Amino acid sequence: MASDSSTTDRQRRRPQLSEEVASTIRHKIMTAEVLPGDRIRIDETAVELGVSVTPVREALLTLRGEGMVLLAPHRGYEVARLTRTDVDDLFWLQGETAARIARRTAAVITPAQIDDLAWANAQFRDAVRTGDSAALTQAEFEFHRAHNQFSDSAKLAWMLQNTTRYTPHEMYASDPDWGLVTADRHDELIAAYRAGDAEAAADCIRREFTDGADRLIKHLSQTGIWDDAESNPVSDS
């Protein structure tokens, strides 16, 4: 019986573990820690992350489905090309989705919910002041999770959550300027809700994602990722 229970526990944990592995590799790709054409070896990755090969293999299958990695003949998995347009498109989609949610939120948000957002942003500012990257990432997540729930747009919120998986949150959290700018933008969003200005709210939250795209593109431009990708294009099998 103990063996069966252990097997069941492993089966329950496996999807979450493979998602964590996929998130780690995705972050490395989006920040150019690994470059287009670089091989991702299953065994080495498993050792590096302290997991078995199974969640790594499952993670790479997920990432291949997303177009983040390719399965090259006789080479295994390789990092796929990532262009400026890819980055711009990802953040454009996030910004437009969030803006639609913001317009809906402006029509239904209550004073108490606005106060909840103000409290969440106060927690975010505290994390900015202390420089706690983990707390900052969590506070940003909590602010947007609360915001996205108010409009009762479950499908749009799900779509936004799926696109933000490509956002390298740790990179932003390590940038003090990003934290200060984002906290101010949250305050602008809250002020727009207090004024009942749907378009101002939509524009404000859209600019938050535009800023994210600009910062990531600037970072990637300094890594040489696009020079390498243009000179060494990779094709899927």
C-alpha positions as CSV (number, residue, x, y, z in Angstrom):
1,M,0.0,0.0,0.0
2,A,2.8,2.4,0.8
3,S,4.3,1.8,-2.6
4,D,1.0,2.5,-4.3
5,S,0.6,5.7,-2.3
6,S,4.1,6.8,-3.2
7,T,3.5,6.1,-6.9
8,T,0.3,8.1,-6.8
9,D,2.1,11.0,-5.1
10,R,4.7,11.0,-7.8
11,Q,2.1,11.0,-10.5
12,R,0.4,14.0,-8.9
13,R,3.6,15.9,-8.6
14,R,4.9,15.2,-12.1
15,P,2.8,17.7,-14.1
16,Q,3.7,20.5,-11.6
17,L,7.4,19.5,-11.8
18,S,7.5,19.5,-15.5
19,E,5.8,22.9,-15.6
20,E,8.5,24.2,-13.3
21,V,11.2,22.8,-15.5
22,A,9.5,24.4,-18.6
23,S,9.2,27.7,-16.8
24,T,13.0,27.6,-16.0
25,I,14.0,26.8,-19.5
26,R,11.5,29.3,-20.9
27,H,13.0,32.0,-18.7
28,K,16.5,31.2,-20.0
29,I,15.3,31.4,-23.6
30,M,13.5,34.7,-23.1
31,T,16.5,36.3,-21.4
32,A,19.1,34.9,-23.9
33,E,20.8,32.9,-21.2
34,V,20.6,30.2,-23.9
35,L,20.8,31.3,-27.5
36,P,19.1,30.2,-30.7
37,G,20.7,27.0,-31.9
38,D,22.0,26.1,-28.5
39,R,21.4,22.4,-27.6
40,I,19.4,21.6,-24.6
41,R,20.6,18.2,-23.4
42,I,18.0,16.3,-21.3
43,D,20.5,14.5,-19.0
44,E,22.5,17.7,-18.3
45,T,19.4,19.7,-17.7
46,A,18.1,17.1,-15.3
47,V,21.3,17.2,-13.3
48,E,21.4,21.0,-13.3
49,L,17.8,21.3,-12.0
50,G,18.1,18.3,-9.6
51,V,15.2,16.3,-11.2
52,S,14.9,13.1,-13.2
53,V,14.9,13.1,-17.0
54,T,11.1,12.5,-17.2
55,P,10.0,16.1,-16.2
56,V,12.7,17.5,-18.4
57,R,11.5,15.5,-21.4
58,E,7.9,16.5,-20.7
59,A,8.9,20.1,-20.4
60,L,10.7,20.1,-23.7
61,L,7.7,18.6,-25.4
62,T,5.6,21.4,-24.0
63,L,8.2,24.0,-25.2
64,R,8.3,22.4,-28.6
65,G,4.6,22.8,-28.9
66,E,5.0,26.5,-28.0
67,G,7.7,26.9,-30.7
68,M,10.3,27.7,-28.1
69,V,12.5,24.7,-28.9
70,L,13.0,22.6,-32.0
71,L,13.8,18.9,-32.4
72,A,16.7,18.8,-34.8
73,P,17.8,15.6,-36.6
74,H,20.7,13.9,-35.0
75,R,21.1,16.8,-32.5
76,G,18.1,16.6,-30.2
77,Y,16.5,19.7,-28.8
78,E,17.7,23.2,-29.8
79,V,16.6,26.7,-28.8
80,A,14.4,28.1,-31.5
81,R,14.8,31.6,-33.1
82,L,13.4,34.5,-31.1
83,T,12.9,37.7,-33.0
84,R,12.2,41.3,-32.0
85,T,8.8,40.9,-33.6
86,D,8.1,37.8,-31.4
87,V,8.8,39.8,-28.3
88,D,6.8,42.8,-29.5
89,D,3.9,40.5,-30.5
90,L,3.8,38.8,-27.1
91,F,3.7,42.0,-25.1
92,W,1.2,43.6,-27.6
93,L,-1.1,40.7,-27.0
94,Q,-0.8,40.9,-23.3
95,G,-1.3,44.7,-23.3
96,E,-4.4,44.6,-25.5
97,T,-5.9,41.7,-23.5
98,A,-5.2,43.6,-20.2
99,A,-6.7,46.8,-21.7
100,R,-9.9,45.0,-22.6
101,I,-10.1,43.7,-19.0
102,A,-9.4,47.1,-17.6
103,R,-12.3,48.7,-19.6
104,R,-14.7,46.1,-18.3
105,T,-13.3,46.5,-14.8
106,A,-13.9,50.3,-14.9
107,A,-17.6,49.6,-15.4
108,V,-18.1,47.3,-12.4
109,I,-15.3,47.8,-9.9
110,T,-16.5,48.9,-6.4
111,P,-14.8,51.3,-4.0
112,A,-13.8,48.4,-1.8
113,Q,-12.2,46.6,-4.7
114,I,-10.3,49.8,-5.6
115,D,-9.1,49.9,-2.0
116,D,-7.9,46.3,-2.4
117,L,-5.8,47.3,-5.4
118,A,-4.4,50.2,-3.4
119,W,-3.4,47.8,-0.6
120,A,-1.9,45.3,-3.1
121,N,0.2,48.1,-4.6
122,A,1.3,49.2,-1.1
123,Q,2.7,45.6,-0.7
124,F,4.4,46.0,-4.1
125,R,6.0,49.2,-3.0
126,D,7.2,47.7,0.2
127,A,8.9,44.9,-1.8
128,V,10.5,47.6,-4.1
129,R,11.9,49.4,-1.1
130,T,13.4,46.2,0.5
131,G,14.7,44.9,-2.8
132,D,13.3,41.5,-2.2
133,S,13.0,40.1,-5.7
134,A,10.9,37.1,-4.7
135,A,8.4,39.2,-2.7
136,L,8.3,41.7,-5.6
137,T,7.5,39.1,-8.2
138,Q,4.8,37.7,-5.9
139,A,3.3,41.1,-5.1
140,E,3.1,41.9,-8.8
141,F,1.4,38.6,-9.5
142,E,-1.1,39.3,-6.6
143,F,-1.9,42.8,-7.9
144,H,-2.8,41.6,-11.4
145,R,-4.6,38.5,-10.2
146,A,-6.9,40.6,-8.1
147,H,-7.3,43.1,-10.9
148,N,-8.2,40.4,-13.4
149,Q,-10.8,38.9,-11.2
150,F,-12.9,42.1,-10.8
151,S,-14.2,42.2,-14.4
152,D,-15.5,38.6,-14.3
153,S,-13.7,37.9,-17.6
154,A,-12.4,34.4,-16.8
155,K,-11.5,33.5,-20.4
156,L,-9.6,36.7,-21.0
157,A,-7.8,36.3,-17.7
158,W,-6.9,32.8,-18.6
159,M,-5.5,33.9,-22.0
160,L,-3.5,36.7,-20.3
161,Q,-2.1,34.3,-17.8
162,N,-1.0,32.0,-20.6
163,T,0.8,34.8,-22.5
164,T,2.5,36.2,-19.4
165,R,4.3,32.8,-18.9
166,Y,6.8,34.2,-21.4
167,T,7.5,37.2,-19.2
168,P,10.9,36.9,-17.5
169,H,9.6,38.1,-14.1
170,E,12.9,37.6,-12.3
171,M,14.7,40.0,-14.7
172,Y,12.2,42.8,-14.0
173,A,12.2,42.2,-10.3
174,S,16.0,42.7,-10.2
175,D,15.6,46.2,-11.8
176,P,14.9,48.8,-9.2
177,D,13.8,51.3,-11.8
178,W,11.2,48.9,-13.2
179,G,9.8,48.5,-9.7
180,L,9.4,52.2,-9.1
181,V,7.9,52.9,-12.6
182,T,5.5,50.0,-12.2
183,A,4.3,51.1,-8.7
184,D,3.6,54.6,-10.1
185,R,1.7,53.0,-13.0
186,H,-0.4,51.0,-10.6
187,D,-1.3,54.2,-8.8
188,E,-2.3,55.8,-12.1
189,L,-4.5,52.8,-12.8
190,I,-6.1,53.0,-9.4
191,A,-6.7,56.8,-9.9
192,A,-8.4,56.1,-13.3
193,Y,-10.7,53.6,-11.6
194,R,-11.6,56.1,-8.9
195,A,-12.4,58.6,-11.6
196,G,-14.5,56.1,-13.6
197,D,-12.3,56.6,-16.7
198,A,-12.2,53.4,-18.6
199,E,-10.0,54.6,-21.4
200,A,-7.5,56.0,-19.0
201,A,-7.4,52.7,-17.2
202,A,-6.9,50.8,-20.4
203,D,-4.2,53.1,-21.6
204,C,-2.4,52.9,-18.3
205,I,-2.3,49.1,-18.1
206,R,-1.3,48.9,-21.8
207,R,1.7,51.1,-21.1
208,E,2.8,48.8,-18.4
209,F,3.2,46.0,-20.9
210,T,4.7,48.4,-23.5
211,D,7.3,49.3,-20.9
212,G,8.0,45.6,-20.3
213,A,8.5,45.0,-24.0
214,D,10.9,47.9,-24.3
215,R,13.0,46.7,-21.3
216,L,13.2,43.1,-22.6
217,I,14.1,44.2,-26.1
218,K,16.8,46.5,-24.8
219,H,18.2,43.6,-22.7
220,L,18.1,41.2,-25.6
221,S,19.7,43.7,-28.0
222,Q,22.8,43.8,-25.7
223,T,23.2,40.0,-25.8
224,G,23.8,39.6,-29.5
225,I,20.9,37.1,-29.7
226,W,19.6,38.6,-32.9
227,D,22.9,38.6,-34.7
228,D,23.4,34.9,-33.9
229,A,19.8,34.1,-34.9
230,E,20.1,35.9,-38.2
231,S,23.3,34.2,-39.1
232,N,22.4,30.8,-37.9
233,P,18.7,30.2,-38.6
234,V,17.3,26.9,-37.3
235,S,14.6,24.9,-38.9
236,D,12.3,22.4,-37.3
237,S,12.3,18.8,-38.5
